[in-house]
Every structure is written in structure tokens, then in C-alpha cells.
Amino acid sequence: MVSLPPTWANGGGFVPNAADYAMIEFADQPMFPNAKPTKLGYVTGWLGWQIQSLMPNHTSKLGYPCNLDDCGKLQAVTSNSFAASIPNNVEYGSDAGGGSSGGPWVQNFQVPSQGGGTGTNAGANRLVGVTSYGYSTAEPKVQGASIPDSRWVALWNLMCGRPGNCTR
């Protein structure tokens, strides 16, 4: 099952869009012959999420941009919020190009450690945006994402309301 907010479904496919993100449900699968089915998160890892947190912030944007290594390697771009954009978006500096759309913007992307500072926004490994758009011109080198808000929460609640979802 794929679920997306009405704002995107009725928006004509144009970006920036106030809610350019979706959620997809994956059936549990065995990872090798004769194995019990397992949740995808046990293979890929898990991210939390946090709404209304794109600006101000500093994120790691993950994806497979085709202008870097011909779309063949996972790239991480770390940068801070650059500008708010209408209707409900934030742009960040980025040299990633096409092919990175749909990639997560992760706040405090890290292997959790003991000690150290916590800062004012200490939540680690939380998705705070999803790559939506960039510019086809050489400048500016930015990417944009919709700000997850109540529409994100509604999607999450819909997907988690289905049996077997959102449990480890």
C-alpha cells in the first residue's frame, strides 16, 4: 500500500508542494531460504521522525544523485537551512542533483554515543524532511523539501492503523 497526502494527490504534480512525501507499506519477507519473514527495518535500520523541524536545522540529506558517481553510490550531503519557500517548504544548500528525490533528510544522523553535548535539538536519527526538488540550472545549489506537519502525522496514523505495521 502506498499512501500520500491529498495536498500532493490534488496538487497537479507541481513542486514546490506543501506535502510532497508518501509512505509505503512493505510485506515482511524472508531474508534467506527457509527463514521466517522479517521486517524491512531489521535489514535497513530505523529512523524516527519529527515534524515542524526543518528550519532552523542542520541535516544530512541521503540519496543517489546522478550528477555524483552516475547514481551508483549513496551520497550524504550535510548542510543547514538556507531559506523558507512557499507554500510549506525549506531549501538547504546541496550539490546533489536529480536522482536524489525521495531521500531522507535526517537530523543528527549518527551512531549514538555516550557523553558529549546535546544541543538545543538533540533528537538523533530523525527524519525531518524528504528531498522534493532542486533547480535544473547550475545555480543556486539547493534542494527543497516539504515541512512534515499534521499531514505527515495523518499519513503515519493511517499506515500504523494497519495490522502489523509500526511494531518492531
Secondary structure, 3 states (H helix, E strand, C coil): CEECCHHHHCCCCCCCCCCCCCEECCCCEECCCCCCEECCHHHHCCCEECCCCCCCCEEEEEECCCCCHHHCCCEEEEEEEEEEECCCEEEEECCCCCCCCCCEEEECCCCCCCCCCCCCCCCCCEEEEEEEEECCCCCCCEEEEECCCHHHHHHHHHHHCCCCCCCC
